[in-house]
Amino acid sequence: MRHTVVERELELRLVLSPERSIAVPAKLGFRSDDPYAVHITFHINSDRPVHWTFARELLVEGVFRPCGHGDVRVWPTKVSGRSVVLMALSSPDGDALLEAPAAAVSAWLERTLRVVPPGAEFDMLRIDDGLAELLAQ
């Protein structure tokens, strides 16, 4: 079975303080063979890009209302009259607050939802096929 990949390059802002942020090139990624997850790769000033993976449902909800707890929190807001989605990410290596353009994130999410509609994720995993194959051996 062929899998579909939905990617989008965009520029996020790493919020350093209420008055200061820096541009961070990033790539949003979604794969139909991993339908519950979204992947974000940040290209910051380091040898290797930073990868984050979290629930697609969290990002979908976070475009409309605050959600998440713990390592990943997402919420919509306005900054200088622009609609943005804020993502607060926490790890043992540190915390980051990232600002993404709401329109770009929403358009990308719509593409992922066309590939795997909400509620159809389990069907995409093809667990039954894998079990049948395993039991047939």
Residue pairs with C-beta under 8 A, 6 or more apart in sequence:
1 126
3 31
3 32
3 33
4 31
4 32
4 115
5 29
5 30
5 31
5 32
6 29
6 30
6 31
6 108
6 111
6 112
6 115
7 27
7 28
7 29
7 30
8 27
8 28
8 104
8 107
8 108
8 111
9 25
9 26
9 27
10 25
10 26
10 27
10 28
10 100
10 101
10 104
10 105
10 108
11 23
11 24
11 25
11 26
12 23
12 24
12 25
12 26
12 42
12 98
12 99
12 100
13 21
13 22
13 23
13 24
13 98
13 99
13 100
14 21
14 22
14 23
14 24
14 44
14 96
14 97
14 98
14 99
15 21
15 86
15 97
15 98
15 99
16 22
21 99
24 42
24 43
24 44
24 98
25 42
25 43
26 40
26 41
26 42
26 43
26 98
26 100
27 40
27 41
28 38
28 39
28 40
28 105
28 108
29 38
29 39
29 40
29 41
30 37
30 38
30 39
30 56
30 108
30 111
30 112
30 115
31 37
31 39
32 115
32 116
32 124
33 124
33 125
35 56
35 116
35 120
35 121
35 124
35 125
36 55
36 56
36 57
36 121
37 53
37 54
37 55
37 56
38 53
38 54
38 55
38 56
38 59
38 112
39 51
39 52
39 53
40 51
40 52
40 53
41 49
41 50
41 51
41 52
42 49
42 50
42 51
42 52
42 98
43 49
44 50
52 72
52 89
54 68
54 71
54 72
56 109
56 112
57 118
58 67
58 68
58 72
58 74
59 74
59 85
59 105
59 109
60 109
60 113
60 118
61 67
61 74
62 68
62 73
62 74
62 75
62 76
62 85
62 87
63 74
63 76
63 85
63 102
63 105
63 106
63 109
64 76
65 75
65 76
66 73
66 74
66 75
66 76
67 73
67 74
67 75
68 74
68 88
70 90
71 89
71 90
71 91
72 87
72 88
72 89
72 90
73 87
73 88
74 85
74 86
74 87
74 88
75 85
75 86
76 83
76 84
76 85
76 86
76 102
77 83
77 84
77 86
78 84
79 99
82 101
82 102
83 101
83 102
83 103
84 99
84 100
84 101
84 102
85 99
85 100
85 101
85 102
85 105
86 97
86 98
86 99
86 100
87 97
87 98
87 100
88 95
88 96
88 97
88 98
89 95
89 96
89 97
89 98
116 124
